[in-house]
Amino acid sequence: MIKVEDLTKSYGKNQVLKKISFEVRKNEIFGLLGPNGAGKTTTMECMEGLRGFNSGSISIMGLNPDEAAKRKLIGIQLQSSSLPSNITVKESMELFCVWNKVNPRYDLLETFGLKEMGNKQYRAMSTGQKRRLHLALALACEPKIIFLDEPTAGLDVEARVALHQEIRELKEKGATILLASHDMAEVEALCDRVGIIVEGKIKKIGTPNEIILEVRRDTLIKIKPSGKIEAKLLKNVVLKDLKEGYYRFAAADLLEGLSEIVSYLKENNLELLDLIIDKPTLEERFIEIAREDK
Ligand SMILES: Nc1ncnc2c1ncn2[C@@H]1O[C@H](COP(=O)(O)OP(=O)(O)OP(=O)(O)O)[C@@H](O)[C@H]1O
């Protein structure tokens, strides 16, 4: 669907993209994950046809980014300066939809909490409100490919949940979505595959699960029983420490470890007062990868 090959981009002498290559498959949500300044926005802007690049190639459904944009294959969150200051929320939706030859999506204004401010002028909107309007417009013409750059930054919890739901529905309807973010939980929850970009280079591509499996530590099971546990008798878990009545066990296999602990508690008439499972996360692997070259 999208193929980026050996993409390089410099701002003056500062080379910010250093031969980036990745593919986005049809109907997947692909997350571009990276620390501040890694090159996510620059990569997205090159793909959107908004920014030139020095070398390499970008193919979007077989077209170059300019052509793909002209044919309205891609939906982009507009930049803040791109709407006239006196246009209202409702007018901007209508204008955008007439331009794209689709029916206005007033429901999206409702989804993003903008319904009540249909007559508000763009210049009077807060940054968060503008952001939500840009998202509603980006999604309104149901493009085949959608680029979202930090879509939930500055959104409140309700709008964030609504946006996640909207993204999932767009995928169900067949869209391909590229999402740049440094929000690990968001990427883990939404993305089918993730590319980790650090200092202008792609360091890792895989599903969130594949990447999490690379974390070099066991899952930790933290429990508070109603009495003492003879930890030496347990074969599937290793006691790491015992603090304030909490036993922290490492388990190579979570289910086996957990079932052994539960059986032990039952056999010894102990109650389980608290249970915390601490599994490796995408964030842990991301931090390892970001530090690898330092
Ligand atoms: N218009 C520009 N002119 C000069 N340098 C730029 C410009 N835009 C970005 N940069 C630089 O390019 C590098 C990559 O920036 P980019 O915005 O692509 O990163 P990012 O991963 O999106 O970061 P963030 O998560 O902070 O948004 C940074 O060092 C940034 O300072």
The ligand as an ORCA input file, in Angstrom:
! r2SCAN-3c Opt
* xyz 0 1
  N      11.268     23.087      9.466
  C      12.356     22.654     10.083
  N      13.533     23.299      9.943
  C      14.653     22.865     10.558
  N      14.703     21.764     11.361
  C      13.568     21.091     11.543
  C      12.340     21.495     10.936
  N      11.376     20.614     11.279
  C      11.965     19.711     12.105
  N      13.277     19.987     12.256
  C      14.253     19.198     13.036
  O      14.225     17.881     12.525
  C      14.335     16.920     13.582
  C      13.160     15.966     13.497
  O      11.979     16.708     13.779
  P      10.522     16.049     13.661
  O       9.534     17.128     13.973
  O      10.389     15.331     12.387
  O      10.600     14.980     14.848
  P       9.423     14.245     15.633
  O       9.880     12.849     15.808
  O       8.125     14.465     14.949
  O       9.462     15.001     17.028
  P       8.282     15.345     18.076
  O       7.879     14.048     18.695
  O       8.973     16.233     19.048
  O       7.172     16.012     17.317
  C      14.414     17.723     14.867
  O      15.758     17.827     15.223
  C      13.852     19.072     14.489
  O      14.444     20.087     15.266
*
